Amino acid sequence: MCGTETVNEIVDLRATSLSTLTQMLTSTGALTLLPELSLPVETRGRRDLVVRSFRAPAPYRTIGLAWRRTNPRAAEYRVLAESLTI
């Protein structure tokens, strides 16, 4: 619920690409979350989309890298994992 208004309709939109998703937004009046990295491409030349960033503290996510111990490339994955650690 936003403010004092109640949402009466739930629209379930699904897309397999960010491009399809942004196109669906303009035809439905819906909203979505997009990765900031995708904005220059997905919103290029689109005057029909409004983009807003989150106020601080902005949400974030933690990602992980996992592999099977017996994977023949485990040593390479370990090197990759170490290079990603901040």
C-alpha positions as CSV (number, residue, x, y, z in Angstrom):
1,M,0.0,0.0,0.0
2,C,1.3,3.4,-1.0
3,G,0.1,6.4,1.0
4,T,-3.6,6.0,1.7
5,E,-4.5,4.4,-1.6
6,T,-5.1,0.6,-1.9
7,V,-3.9,-1.3,-5.0
8,N,-7.0,-3.0,-6.4
9,E,-5.4,-4.7,-9.4
10,I,-2.3,-6.8,-9.6
11,V,-0.7,-7.1,-13.1
12,D,1.7,-9.9,-13.4
13,L,4.1,-9.1,-16.3
14,R,7.0,-11.4,-17.1
15,A,9.7,-11.0,-19.6
16,T,12.9,-12.9,-20.6
17,S,14.9,-9.8,-21.5
18,L,15.2,-6.3,-20.1
19,S,14.4,-4.9,-23.5
20,T,11.1,-6.7,-23.6
21,L,10.4,-5.6,-20.1
22,T,11.0,-1.9,-20.8
23,Q,8.7,-2.1,-23.9
24,M,6.0,-3.7,-21.8
25,L,6.2,-0.8,-19.3
26,T,5.2,1.8,-21.9
27,S,2.2,-0.2,-23.0
28,T,0.8,-1.1,-19.6
29,G,1.7,1.8,-17.3
30,A,3.4,-0.6,-15.0
31,L,6.7,-0.1,-13.2
32,T,9.7,-2.3,-12.5
33,L,13.2,-2.4,-11.1
34,L,16.1,-2.4,-13.5
35,P,19.8,-2.8,-12.9
36,E,21.6,0.6,-13.1
37,L,24.1,-0.9,-15.5
38,S,21.3,-1.5,-18.0
39,L,19.9,2.0,-18.0
40,P,22.1,3.6,-20.7
41,V,21.1,0.8,-23.2
42,E,17.5,0.1,-22.2
43,T,16.4,3.8,-21.9
44,R,18.4,5.2,-24.8
45,G,16.2,7.6,-26.7
46,R,13.1,6.6,-24.7
47,R,11.2,9.7,-23.7
48,D,8.3,7.7,-22.6
49,L,10.1,6.2,-19.6
50,V,10.8,7.9,-16.3
51,V,13.8,6.6,-14.3
52,R,14.2,7.3,-10.6
53,S,17.0,6.1,-8.3
54,F,16.5,5.0,-4.7
55,R,17.3,7.4,-2.0
56,A,20.1,6.5,0.5
57,P,20.5,4.0,1.8
58,A,19.9,2.3,-1.5
59,P,19.0,-1.4,-1.6
60,Y,21.8,-3.8,-2.6
61,R,22.3,-7.5,-3.0
62,T,25.1,-9.9,-2.3
63,I,25.9,-12.5,-4.9
64,G,28.0,-15.6,-4.5
65,L,30.0,-17.9,-6.7
66,A,29.6,-21.7,-6.1
67,W,31.0,-24.7,-7.7
68,R,31.3,-28.4,-7.1
69,R,34.4,-29.4,-5.2
70,T,35.2,-32.1,-7.7
71,N,34.9,-29.8,-10.7
72,P,38.0,-30.0,-12.9
73,R,38.1,-26.2,-13.2
74,A,37.9,-25.6,-9.4
75,A,41.3,-24.0,-9.3
76,E,40.3,-21.5,-12.0
77,Y,37.0,-20.7,-10.2
78,R,39.0,-20.1,-7.0
79,V,41.2,-17.5,-8.8
80,L,38.0,-15.9,-10.3
81,A,36.4,-15.8,-6.8
82,E,39.5,-14.2,-5.3
83,S,39.5,-11.5,-8.0
84,L,35.9,-10.7,-7.3
85,T,36.4,-10.2,-3.6
86,I,36.3,-6.6,-2.6
